[in-house]
């Protein structure tokens, strides 16, 4: 009996010791796990660039005007109004520039509390245009995610443009790489590429981010989107406008004949495109002049068989024009300011860098409209393949 009592005592003692060790080990493991996985939320600073940004704090039902350098928290939402812009600054140096009419909500912004292990930055962009500049990670691992109504976008170190419109999200990679997922499919988007994610569809195949923002610049839909007209017709004989085709290539022709008085014939296209977030802005078109009765630019140097005008707004809000003209003869040696002579009846390719300060100054911030015109007494000029190329 005594031997059995001793065995039971030792069994209880050893079992207690094992339980004690397990408890101590669990406590130590729990502490280690806590120190490794504990996360601390980080505030986000809002800087106003211009206009008004509306702030909806977490749990609130009423938007308020956000003051410059406001500190935002998880769950807060920011909305820029018409004509307003703002920047959100994150603790790791990453920043978001919000263009007008853009809504962003901060879903999560946290980093490991005790060790530089993890960072989670998750946002929701419901509408508008945002430039994401993602800094080098300050922890071993980082997830920077943007959720839109059509897709989930994982961003790595680099610079990105995300545009959300009704029914679609467009992601453009200026530098770095991104993963765009929707409808259980994902694509990798590399530098110089863009993809589109439409509602209830997988992401498109990545394409070069250099693209044409003009519609019907090739006149394949006749003059749809263009406004034709005449102005300053001195004798009641207006010029004519027609879309023609040669070698399966449509083009617009402006012509006038049978008059020795002034008139101007034009085609006008409204653009209204903000170009401040593009790295390239190139205006390209083809021209051909067949007939010209006046020499050069006429007596005043303002009557050319073909002129092109780009009307834009700069960053200060002032409006300006870039204008250039073309002619085929100047036998009377009349003025030809800001004009080039081209070969008669031969197509010429033109390409103008509208971001080149030696060509266009001040720098355009918004392209408002473009116009091709022919003026003088008699003229016949052609325009084709009009493009406004951006990246």
Secondary structure, DSSP 4 states (H G I P E B T S, - for coil): -HHHHHHHHHHHHHHHHHHHHHHHHHHHHHHHHHHHH-EEE--EEEEEEES-EEEE-TT-SS-EEPPTTEEE-TT-EEEE-TT-EEEEE-TTS-EEEEPSS-EEEEEEEEEESSSS-EEEEEEEEEEEEEEEEEPPPSSSEEEEEEE-SS-EEEE-SEEEEEEEETTEEEEEEEESEEEEEETTEEEEEETTEEEEEETTSPPPPPEES-EE--SSTT-TTTTTT-EEEEE--SSS---EEEEEEETTEEEEEEEE-S-SS-EEEEEEEEEEEE-TT-S-EEEEEEEEEEEE-SSTTTTTT---SEEEEEEEEETTS-EEEEEEEEES--TT----TTEEE--TT--EEEEEETT-TTTSSSPEEEEEEEEEEEEESSEEEEEEEEEEEE-
